[in-house]
Amino acid sequence: MVDSETEPLAATDIGRVALVVNDLDRMVEFYTTVIGLDVQHRETDRAILGAGSEQLLSLIADATASERKDEGIGLFHTAFLVPSRAALGNALTRVENHWQLDGASDHRVSEALYLSDPEDNGIEVYRDRPREKWPHRDNGMIEIDTLPLDLDSIRDLGREEATVPAETTVGHVHLEVSSISTAREFYVDTLGIGVRQQYGDSALFLDYGDYHHRLGLNVWNGRTSPSTGRGLHWFEFVLPEQDAVDVIQQRLGKRGVSSTTIESGVEVADPDGITLHLVVNDDT
């Protein structure tokens, strides 16, 4: 039981990511054909996609939603974590056969492919290296780097598999914010998420547990204005127990940050207006 305002919370996962989209049919086709997700539920104005039995992505149709402006804060990318290098090879095959790869990197802790969906939402598809091979600094922080990726060896593993493995999850969410110091005050000091790596005043990588990061924050593109059109609507932190949600809601209240109780947990907006949901793991 979590009973202290300052006590670290147990390891937390990312749950669903929700996007507001203009063209629901096109976006569903992209996320099924290129990313390899399954349609788990479909209505006229929304769709839920996932892997296996897990819901990963909610698409909400709004034909009138404006494009994200150059200065608009919001999503840098949704990062889909596949369970093996072979699965990453299959992802590369789908991207190269049906879409366009924007980039690829070896982050030492992981190997990653980058692309954008038809409405310019950033996507990462990656696989983790074994934890025992993750490099650490003397202070315990993770050594995440950006190095060239050996795409040829990954491509050699690829097969034309229509869907991702059932074990695929949203490994992390990476946001573009207006200020690292302000974001740190909210996510670290208020929500209590631990710092795993920081690049000066330009980027911050966070996690409640010992993962390399569940949340990335950056100011690389100098974005300054809240995003009100299409793009990120909300994302979820999945907490291990209701006590953890209650503690966070208490922390928010003590710092004068308003939150709303919703059916699945608690909804709160960060200083840039980005909405996150704090929910309890259904398996507990």
C-alpha beads as a LAMMPS data file, in Angstrom:
LAMMPS data file: protein, C-alpha beads

284 atoms
283 bonds

1 atom types
1 bond types

-500.0 500.0 xlo xhi
-500.0 500.0 ylo yhi
-500.0 500.0 zlo zhi

Masses

1 110.0

Atoms # bond

1 1 1 0.000 0.000 0.000
2 1 1 1.274 3.436 -0.913
3 1 1 0.773 5.690 2.123
4 1 1 3.359 8.451 1.741
5 1 1 3.245 11.508 -0.460
6 1 1 6.951 11.190 -1.165
7 1 1 7.147 7.397 -1.464
8 1 1 8.050 6.251 -4.990
9 1 1 5.278 4.435 -6.810
10 1 1 5.635 0.968 -8.275
11 1 1 6.524 0.415 -11.901
12 1 1 3.905 1.845 -14.240
13 1 1 3.039 1.073 -17.851
14 1 1 1.639 3.172 -20.646
15 1 1 -1.882 2.126 -21.574
16 1 1 -3.883 3.477 -24.484
17 1 1 -3.102 6.508 -26.609
18 1 1 -6.042 8.441 -28.102
19 1 1 -5.753 10.503 -31.282
20 1 1 -8.237 12.903 -32.871
21 1 1 -8.213 12.225 -36.614
22 1 1 -9.814 13.711 -39.720
23 1 1 -10.103 10.587 -41.877
24 1 1 -10.955 7.577 -39.717
25 1 1 -11.022 5.044 -42.561
26 1 1 -7.586 6.028 -43.824
27 1 1 -6.081 6.029 -40.349
28 1 1 -7.518 2.616 -39.504
29 1 1 -6.140 1.233 -42.763
30 1 1 -2.700 2.674 -41.957
31 1 1 -2.500 1.347 -38.423
32 1 1 -3.652 -2.113 -39.486
33 1 1 -1.663 -2.447 -42.708
34 1 1 1.564 -0.619 -41.822
35 1 1 1.816 -0.900 -38.033
36 1 1 0.031 -4.259 -37.843
37 1 1 -2.578 -3.564 -35.156
38 1 1 -5.944 -5.313 -35.026
39 1 1 -9.306 -3.527 -35.033
40 1 1 -10.926 -4.506 -31.738
41 1 1 -13.951 -2.205 -31.881
42 1 1 -15.330 0.058 -34.583
43 1 1 -18.116 2.627 -34.632
44 1 1 -19.014 5.362 -37.104
45 1 1 -16.883 7.977 -35.378
46 1 1 -14.237 5.969 -33.536
47 1 1 -12.129 2.821 -33.547
48 1 1 -10.064 0.953 -30.975
49 1 1 -7.005 -0.948 -32.182
50 1 1 -4.650 -3.211 -30.317
51 1 1 -2.544 -6.355 -30.187
52 1 1 -3.803 -9.640 -28.812
53 1 1 -6.354 -8.755 -26.160
54 1 1 -4.775 -5.393 -25.281
55 1 1 -6.212 -2.071 -26.429
56 1 1 -3.388 0.233 -27.527
57 1 1 -4.807 2.988 -29.724
58 1 1 -8.095 4.876 -29.818
59 1 1 -8.920 6.874 -32.950
60 1 1 -11.628 9.524 -32.594
61 1 1 -13.007 11.032 -35.804
62 1 1 -13.477 14.783 -36.177
63 1 1 -13.529 15.894 -39.795
64 1 1 -13.428 19.549 -38.710
65 1 1 -10.328 19.265 -36.487
66 1 1 -7.575 21.560 -37.728
67 1 1 -4.071 20.428 -38.606
68 1 1 -1.484 20.845 -35.899
69 1 1 0.341 24.139 -36.309
70 1 1 4.137 24.354 -36.371
71 1 1 4.171 25.819 -32.870
72 1 1 1.620 23.344 -31.526
73 1 1 2.570 21.379 -28.424
74 1 1 1.604 17.711 -28.235
75 1 1 2.758 14.319 -29.472
76 1 1 6.315 13.697 -30.650
77 1 1 5.633 10.014 -31.124
78 1 1 3.742 6.986 -29.891
79 1 1 6.254 4.173 -29.425
80 1 1 5.052 0.619 -30.085
81 1 1 7.273 -1.958 -28.373
82 1 1 7.552 -5.313 -30.177
83 1 1 8.917 -8.356 -28.331
84 1 1 11.797 -9.400 -30.599
85 1 1 14.255 -8.328 -33.268
86 1 1 12.426 -10.575 -35.739
87 1 1 9.196 -8.695 -35.001
88 1 1 11.075 -5.444 -35.651
89 1 1 12.196 -6.913 -38.968
90 1 1 8.574 -7.715 -39.809
91 1 1 7.626 -4.128 -38.943
92 1 1 10.336 -2.833 -41.276
93 1 1 9.000 -5.074 -44.050
94 1 1 5.485 -3.661 -43.634
95 1 1 6.749 -0.080 -43.600
96 1 1 8.922 -0.509 -46.683
97 1 1 6.224 -2.419 -48.582
98 1 1 3.317 -0.137 -47.733
99 1 1 4.624 3.208 -46.482
100 1 1 7.836 5.216 -45.972
101 1 1 10.469 5.010 -43.260
102 1 1 11.536 8.395 -41.859
103 1 1 14.534 7.234 -39.851
104 1 1 16.115 4.564 -37.661
105 1 1 18.370 4.651 -34.598
106 1 1 20.324 2.435 -32.246
107 1 1 19.674 3.839 -28.765
108 1 1 21.902 1.281 -27.016
109 1 1 18.966 0.225 -24.848
110 1 1 16.821 -0.386 -27.936
111 1 1 16.651 -0.436 -31.729
112 1 1 14.042 1.851 -33.269
113 1 1 12.276 2.638 -36.533
114 1 1 10.611 6.023 -37.089
115 1 1 7.771 7.088 -39.363
116 1 1 4.681 9.312 -39.416
117 1 1 1.065 8.348 -39.980
118 1 1 -1.089 9.962 -42.721
119 1 1 -2.011 12.859 -40.408
120 1 1 1.570 13.536 -39.298
121 1 1 1.499 11.858 -35.891
122 1 1 4.962 10.549 -35.094
123 1 1 5.449 6.817 -34.555
124 1 1 8.309 4.731 -33.220
125 1 1 8.386 0.950 -33.518
126 1 1 11.162 -0.545 -31.408
127 1 1 12.515 -3.561 -29.625
128 1 1 14.435 -3.527 -26.364
129 1 1 17.852 -5.022 -25.855
130 1 1 18.112 -7.302 -22.787
131 1 1 18.075 -5.240 -19.589
132 1 1 21.443 -6.581 -18.471
133 1 1 22.983 -4.923 -21.540
134 1 1 21.557 -1.467 -20.870
135 1 1 24.415 0.943 -20.117
136 1 1 24.178 2.960 -16.900
137 1 1 25.951 6.004 -15.577
138 1 1 27.607 6.000 -12.160
139 1 1 24.566 7.812 -10.733
140 1 1 22.258 5.010 -11.896
141 1 1 20.731 6.868 -14.840
142 1 1 20.369 5.121 -18.183
143 1 1 22.781 5.884 -21.042
144 1 1 20.411 6.412 -23.957
145 1 1 22.222 7.413 -27.139
146 1 1 21.339 7.950 -30.802
147 1 1 23.584 5.928 -33.095
148 1 1 23.242 4.550 -36.658
149 1 1 21.112 1.422 -36.819
150 1 1 22.158 -1.666 -38.772
151 1 1 19.024 -1.747 -40.916
152 1 1 20.293 -4.469 -43.236
153 1 1 20.552 -7.054 -40.456
154 1 1 17.023 -6.179 -39.278
155 1 1 15.697 -6.245 -42.838
156 1 1 17.145 -9.762 -43.279
157 1 1 14.914 -10.971 -40.431
158 1 1 11.752 -9.457 -41.880
159 1 1 8.797 -11.387 -43.197
160 1 1 5.451 -10.154 -44.522
161 1 1 3.484 -10.679 -41.315
162 1 1 0.172 -8.845 -41.317
163 1 1 -0.031 -8.211 -37.576
164 1 1 2.294 -7.490 -34.684
165 1 1 2.754 -10.170 -32.013
166 1 1 0.143 -10.285 -29.257
167 1 1 2.800 -9.177 -26.733
168 1 1 3.182 -5.776 -28.434
169 1 1 2.511 -2.782 -26.161
170 1 1 2.830 0.982 -26.156
171 1 1 6.296 1.042 -24.646
172 1 1 6.429 4.792 -24.154
173 1 1 4.957 8.115 -25.184
174 1 1 7.172 11.037 -26.187
175 1 1 5.765 14.577 -25.923
176 1 1 6.774 17.977 -27.230
177 1 1 6.417 20.520 -24.423
178 1 1 7.077 24.233 -24.083
179 1 1 9.536 24.041 -21.160
180 1 1 11.563 21.200 -19.681
181 1 1 11.757 22.877 -16.269
182 1 1 7.996 23.387 -16.104
183 1 1 7.311 19.857 -17.338
184 1 1 9.768 18.481 -14.779
185 1 1 7.988 20.289 -11.959
186 1 1 4.718 18.647 -12.975
187 1 1 5.799 15.139 -13.968
188 1 1 8.671 14.632 -11.508
189 1 1 7.883 16.848 -8.519
190 1 1 4.097 16.466 -8.570
191 1 1 3.385 13.102 -10.197
192 1 1 6.527 11.579 -8.716
193 1 1 7.935 10.001 -11.883
194 1 1 11.659 9.273 -11.674
195 1 1 14.285 10.779 -13.965
196 1 1 16.106 8.152 -16.024
197 1 1 18.090 10.540 -18.256
198 1 1 18.233 14.269 -18.941
199 1 1 19.815 16.179 -21.812
200 1 1 20.307 19.638 -20.319
201 1 1 17.266 21.839 -20.864
202 1 1 16.232 20.102 -24.081
203 1 1 14.959 16.621 -23.186
204 1 1 13.939 14.479 -20.227
205 1 1 13.252 10.741 -19.988
206 1 1 11.138 9.453 -17.103
207 1 1 9.808 6.257 -15.527
208 1 1 8.201 5.242 -12.238
209 1 1 10.266 2.047 -12.133
210 1 1 13.561 0.899 -13.660
211 1 1 12.585 0.940 -17.348
212 1 1 14.672 3.207 -19.599
213 1 1 11.634 5.476 -20.009
214 1 1 7.864 5.384 -20.226
215 1 1 7.665 9.103 -20.919
216 1 1 9.885 11.326 -23.040
217 1 1 9.702 15.137 -23.082
218 1 1 11.530 17.496 -25.422
219 1 1 11.655 21.102 -26.671
220 1 1 13.685 20.378 -29.806
221 1 1 11.231 22.053 -32.194
222 1 1 10.546 25.097 -30.028
223 1 1 6.803 24.524 -29.748
224 1 1 4.953 27.062 -27.618
225 1 1 1.173 26.882 -28.152
226 1 1 -1.386 24.334 -26.926
227 1 1 -2.607 22.064 -29.698
228 1 1 -6.378 22.154 -30.120
229 1 1 -6.946 20.319 -33.407
230 1 1 -6.176 16.816 -34.524
231 1 1 -3.449 14.760 -32.872
232 1 1 -3.001 13.611 -29.288
233 1 1 -6.242 13.658 -27.284
234 1 1 -5.001 11.834 -24.168
235 1 1 -2.792 8.990 -23.038
236 1 1 -2.833 6.613 -20.069
237 1 1 -0.496 5.755 -17.239
238 1 1 -1.516 2.332 -15.902
239 1 1 -0.829 2.141 -12.163
240 1 1 -0.586 -1.125 -10.198
241 1 1 -3.207 -0.320 -7.541
242 1 1 -5.931 2.137 -6.606
243 1 1 -3.843 3.407 -3.676
244 1 1 -1.294 4.766 -6.153
245 1 1 -3.993 6.670 -8.058
246 1 1 -5.312 8.076 -4.774
247 1 1 -1.840 9.232 -3.693
248 1 1 -1.263 11.021 -6.992
249 1 1 -4.647 12.714 -6.792
250 1 1 -3.738 13.891 -3.277
251 1 1 -0.417 15.256 -4.536
252 1 1 -2.219 17.120 -7.296
253 1 1 -4.661 18.656 -4.845
254 1 1 -1.947 19.796 -2.438
255 1 1 -0.187 21.589 -5.289
256 1 1 -3.345 23.246 -6.527
257 1 1 -3.599 21.166 -9.711
258 1 1 -7.189 20.299 -10.578
259 1 1 -8.101 16.759 -11.570
260 1 1 -11.303 14.975 -12.487
261 1 1 -12.460 11.524 -11.434
262 1 1 -13.457 9.536 -14.506
263 1 1 -14.830 6.023 -14.876
264 1 1 -11.398 4.490 -15.380
265 1 1 -9.446 6.617 -12.882
266 1 1 -8.307 10.242 -12.808
267 1 1 -7.919 12.773 -15.629
268 1 1 -5.478 15.683 -15.369
269 1 1 -3.869 18.122 -17.788
270 1 1 -0.184 19.008 -17.641
271 1 1 0.993 22.667 -17.760
272 1 1 0.802 22.624 -21.576
273 1 1 -2.751 21.304 -21.616
274 1 1 -1.781 17.739 -22.561
275 1 1 -4.326 15.355 -21.015
276 1 1 -3.320 12.158 -19.254
277 1 1 -5.405 9.507 -17.543
278 1 1 -4.179 7.708 -14.428
279 1 1 -5.858 4.300 -14.399
280 1 1 -5.573 1.053 -12.453
281 1 1 -4.295 -2.160 -13.967
282 1 1 -7.335 -4.372 -14.654
283 1 1 -5.284 -7.487 -13.847
284 1 1 -4.793 -6.516 -10.195

Bonds

1 1 1 2
2 1 2 3
3 1 3 4
4 1 4 5
5 1 5 6
6 1 6 7
7 1 7 8
8 1 8 9
9 1 9 10
10 1 10 11
11 1 11 12
12 1 12 13
13 1 13 14
14 1 14 15
15 1 15 16
16 1 16 17
17 1 17 18
18 1 18 19
19 1 19 20
20 1 20 21
21 1 21 22
22 1 22 23
23 1 23 24
24 1 24 25
25 1 25 26
26 1 26 27
27 1 27 28
28 1 28 29
29 1 29 30
30 1 30 31
31 1 31 32
32 1 32 33
33 1 33 34
34 1 34 35
35 1 35 36
36 1 36 37
37 1 37 38
38 1 38 39
39 1 39 40
40 1 40 41
41 1 41 42
42 1 42 43
43 1 43 44
44 1 44 45
45 1 45 46
46 1 46 47
47 1 47 48
48 1 48 49
49 1 49 50
50 1 50 51
51 1 51 52
52 1 52 53
53 1 53 54
54 1 54 55
55 1 55 56
56 1 56 57
57 1 57 58
58 1 58 59
59 1 59 60
60 1 60 61
61 1 61 62
62 1 62 63
63 1 63 64
64 1 64 65
65 1 65 66
66 1 66 67
67 1 67 68
68 1 68 69
69 1 69 70
70 1 70 71
71 1 71 72
72 1 72 73
73 1 73 74
74 1 74 75
75 1 75 76
76 1 76 77
77 1 77 78
78 1 78 79
79 1 79 80
80 1 80 81
81 1 81 82
82 1 82 83
83 1 83 84
84 1 84 85
85 1 85 86
86 1 86 87
87 1 87 88
88 1 88 89
89 1 89 90
90 1 90 91
91 1 91 92
92 1 92 93
93 1 93 94
94 1 94 95
95 1 95 96
96 1 96 97
97 1 97 98
98 1 98 99
99 1 99 100
100 1 100 101
101 1 101 102
102 1 102 103
103 1 103 104
104 1 104 105
105 1 105 106
106 1 106 107
107 1 107 108
108 1 108 109
109 1 109 110
110 1 110 111
111 1 111 112
112 1 112 113
113 1 113 114
114 1 114 115
115 1 115 116
116 1 116 117
117 1 117 118
118 1 118 119
119 1 119 120
120 1 120 121
121 1 121 122
122 1 122 123
123 1 123 124
124 1 124 125
125 1 125 126
126 1 126 127
127 1 127 128
128 1 128 129
129 1 129 130
130 1 130 131
131 1 131 132
132 1 132 133
133 1 133 134
134 1 134 135
135 1 135 136
136 1 136 137
137 1 137 138
138 1 138 139
139 1 139 140
140 1 140 141
141 1 141 142
142 1 142 143
143 1 143 144
144 1 144 145
145 1 145 146
146 1 146 147
147 1 147 148
148 1 148 149
149 1 149 150
150 1 150 151
151 1 151 152
152 1 152 153
153 1 153 154
154 1 154 155
155 1 155 156
156 1 156 157
157 1 157 158
158 1 158 159
159 1 159 160
160 1 160 161
161 1 161 162
162 1 162 163
163 1 163 164
164 1 164 165
165 1 165 166
166 1 166 167
167 1 167 168
168 1 168 169
169 1 169 170
170 1 170 171
171 1 171 172
172 1 172 173
173 1 173 174
174 1 174 175
175 1 175 176
176 1 176 177
177 1 177 178
178 1 178 179
179 1 179 180
180 1 180 181
181 1 181 182
182 1 182 183
183 1 183 184
184 1 184 185
185 1 185 186
186 1 186 187
187 1 187 188
188 1 188 189
189 1 189 190
190 1 190 191
191 1 191 192
192 1 192 193
193 1 193 194
194 1 194 195
195 1 195 196
196 1 196 197
197 1 197 198
198 1 198 199
199 1 199 200
200 1 200 201
201 1 201 202
202 1 202 203
203 1 203 204
204 1 204 205
205 1 205 206
206 1 206 207
207 1 207 208
208 1 208 209
209 1 209 210
210 1 210 211
211 1 211 212
212 1 212 213
213 1 213 214
214 1 214 215
215 1 215 216
216 1 216 217
217 1 217 218
218 1 218 219
219 1 219 220
220 1 220 221
221 1 221 222
222 1 222 223
223 1 223 224
224 1 224 225
225 1 225 226
226 1 226 227
227 1 227 228
228 1 228 229
229 1 229 230
230 1 230 231
231 1 231 232
232 1 232 233
233 1 233 234
234 1 234 235
235 1 235 236
236 1 236 237
237 1 237 238
238 1 238 239
239 1 239 240
240 1 240 241
241 1 241 242
242 1 242 243
243 1 243 244
244 1 244 245
245 1 245 246
246 1 246 247
247 1 247 248
248 1 248 249
249 1 249 250
250 1 250 251
251 1 251 252
252 1 252 253
253 1 253 254
254 1 254 255
255 1 255 256
256 1 256 257
257 1 257 258
258 1 258 259
259 1 259 260
260 1 260 261
261 1 261 262
262 1 262 263
263 1 263 264
264 1 264 265
265 1 265 266
266 1 266 267
267 1 267 268
268 1 268 269
269 1 269 270
270 1 270 271
271 1 271 272
272 1 272 273
273 1 273 274
274 1 274 275
275 1 275 276
276 1 276 277
277 1 277 278
278 1 278 279
279 1 279 280
280 1 280 281
281 1 281 282
282 1 282 283
283 1 283 284
